[in-house]
Amino acid sequence: MARIQRALLSVSDKTGLVDLARALAVAGIELISTGGTAKALREAGMSVKDISDHTGFPEMLDGRVKTLHPRVHGGLLFVRGNAAHEAAVAQHDILPIDLVVVNLYPFEATVAKPGATLHDAVEQIDIGGPSMLRSAAKNHESVTVLTDPADYARVAGQIQSAGDTTLELRRELAAKVYARTAAYDAAIAAHLSKSFSADGSGPAPTLFVGAPLVQKLRYGENPHQRAALYGRFAEYFKQWQGKELSYNNILDLTAAAALIAEFKDDAPTLAILKHTNPCGVGQATSLRAAWDKAYATDKQAPFGGILAMNRPLDGECARAISEIFSEVIIAPSFTPEAMEVLARKKNLRLVQVIKPPGDANPWEVRSVGADSFLLQESDRVATADWKVATRRAPTESEWEAMRFGWRIVKHLKSNAILYSGADRTLGIGAGQMSRVDSSRIAVWKAGEAGLSLKGSVVCSDAFFPFADGLIAAAEAGATAAIQPGGSVRDPEVIAAADERGVAMVFTGTRHFRH
């Protein structure tokens, strides 16, 4: 095994840089560096050779050209042991570079900042960095390449013990490089496509999906299915307690986070979900009272469910919800008292919502197999276009129930029917092949829970195709209805509502959720 003689370090993220460089220096490795990286190393007391001294050519064009030189790429790419390559580098006085430590200009972070201009974005497109990474990764048989500070310790450890790295590690790092440069180029392409497009808010000409592995999961929806989590999940959620999150937990808690985000500026609100469907939502002056309302909707479905709230979970509410078995509880935070109460349930997962995941991207992506994907805008609730369709307008309490229920029904699997009060769900039917069946289930669930639907509002995610659905809701006790409208039989439905004194509002927007 040959020893590493020379390393080139050029990083924008200087996390772990000094510790790594010290380990390399102790191993007798010559350090070559650029600009700010060289400055940081010298300030740490290390001897560093400037890249311009190595290449014999000055950095120029505001640093745009400094590593794009044959003495850099020749030193990375020549095949060790190949007689012709060895002769060529000797002829041109090219020294081998055996280790490259590079992370790229922060393009993604730059364009994520509010007010970032196109000029800001373009100036953060790294040219030399990806070139060095790709050269080093291509020649991984001999060259070690680092682009992630998380890998520094492993490389330093192997160098300290053997003077070089193993081929197995070099292969792993090389593959990681191409994943990183692919994601980097994808981010640039996506941003520039959007910036240069006549419709900058529309779908990009090409969909780029690049996300790092976060963790391998124990299994998928079922134990025989392998699964993994990718992306920036940890930027949005932090787990404080409990077993490792499962595939189904992650699906459920992200659905719960999306639902409770609808109420982020409201009074204390608590939602219970099962299989991504809300099965009870309550709102009150305290989380404890909101829990009572949510739980009263359905006292069977919450077993093994997901609880979400828009306020820090306090001790009083924690004691109440600890009486049933839950898989995950998500909240903006947890008070010390709540943590103490719930610590007795060691398997219960407590997850903090650092920021609502829906704020990250207005688009949703879904795989449909055959190497194909569906892309759609996220479904947002709008109230500006609501129109009263009946002779009687809703009362103020009915309007409140509509505004409350309409934010929830969009999170139910279609066909969805929800009976709602101004601050609580009363009956829920979801995911049925027939809207009438969903309505029957909602009425049955309310009756089973001992809740009266008299004076309630019925919310339907799509239009009533026939008057029978509206009639059934009125017979169950609903005095008002909110639905998208748009059916050819709207006049029949309106007439049925007028005959029964039911106030009905058309939203003009449906909320299918498949």
Steps between C-alpha positions, in 0.01 A plus 500: 500500500643841395498779753310824444760769432302807402151638571306787347247669730248758377175531696222751553364309801793491741339263748767257624761645263769582756479164678527314172791713379687445826459124464634520144795714605590257779504226235758702302262595219570823310200737508403708197216744535310795356382841619293492817586139574874575499438803722304291752773236515778756546304667778489157665879490485551259209735516205309520169611536138290740293341353188666769287844388623409140411376581149738788425198698386325773699140486615304733273158630397386552859595144585302345214820346367739348751476120495416452130857410411685192363717484814183451701300271276804319366607430857155360573426307182819327398485124549765393746713219356406581139835555325367748246319703766803494728722625218258779409474641852875475545558687173269784608613506861158401633496375858241248622210623710376204702227658711242766415282672760240718331147609578317724262391860499172526696273536198196334659526707817543819299191458283296398805555844656219753457591763246783303336562640152597321182846655532532360853407155369738507204795608715443193719528255211822313576711398200837396636358309796284253303782459247751398767249272670414323178866460400592357838195273510572366151849402613382350831728199450776731622340824621290560812230766467304668777196725457316443828646596840319199647762279328809687623553290812494168316754616245724655765485179702606281209783736405627510856507120521618407149607815316226452239134409466349170395366448150162417652481841667625681191229336291234600751623859503523516122138393461403759759676768297297431188180499702595840643599657169186360336282657771696824475458521122134408537446788743670740259303372202172520687565854623619632165215330314257672734683834476519495121150362444221725375286336770741489790238351730414207275645148472864485392583341162683220684427359845815452705480283809812492713486426871758350736427184696389591851458147631400150405165412654419167659245432227238672286123490531534126567785296650593335169565839332839671525493875557711808561461870574668762282521878502510775763257350748710606800462865406127473559459240774694410814426181694535534876384162623388153396578228252649568161247645260357252254396553138134520605582733791668742260206495260259560785692770682562703182127481425430611857747788470332616178157492664594679821685767298155609378436618858840648588352844577181372666399426858644179650416222256565126522457242225500121509591313181501137395646377171546868398126571548382734777257318727442787741593869528413732785563865583462671838663740744748230607652190345342290773152617400585466130604138566161425655321629190728318255488170689122516535461479121619140493628314807605186308706627206756697710647176640847483347450835329692822450429810710586849377454837666569862415624596847778369726376183669447572871482266797123513541434392143785246514336328795170475312642363177727256684191300591481357147762332282644729235782440254622858453429840653612807307506855637693826463666408832447310824503649849725331758191379684360342183833332432504361853145364470559338162845363588320207664390389153847419369385387156285806438665721239506871581579710196549875491392685186786742443327656200196389296617278213245653265689830511799345326359446154170592333525180292432135584664204324367145484653195335265311270741224398648442152764765580226764496391767744200721557554860603229727636464821695419456866131534580438833672171609659359823360185674624481804272279334238242347733145577392167444671293281265174483696230747601614488861853613580689323778483639852824621658537173694445303178765709325740419783425129468555519124835671538603242761377190315615602154863508617464143625300335222780569250725271707259206481528235232234545236209444493487711815207617711546690824240625748639789697424749770679832538778344707476123467443214262180304556496224240755396236472273198796457264647292221180336380417418141165678541443843654173368644693225678738758649201699622343191656822418680530856628145493637553154652827607663334805653216285635742243638685781681174638636541829317204689359525632145215743556613843388823369349661591169568226245821541299556307175837496325328481159157592369186307585422324170137453605267660749487181708827580678379842606161362604666231712715765670195714577316199640803428722469849647730719290367852452772617262725351234823597332610336175681596178193506276537443128266204450254501210241432770594797716152653450340182642733504800435870561126443477519214750696723737252786465209265568661401830626842602862388464754775427752388240828653387688416182880534530580457131792280603496127566744308719546150362767310690599163361 
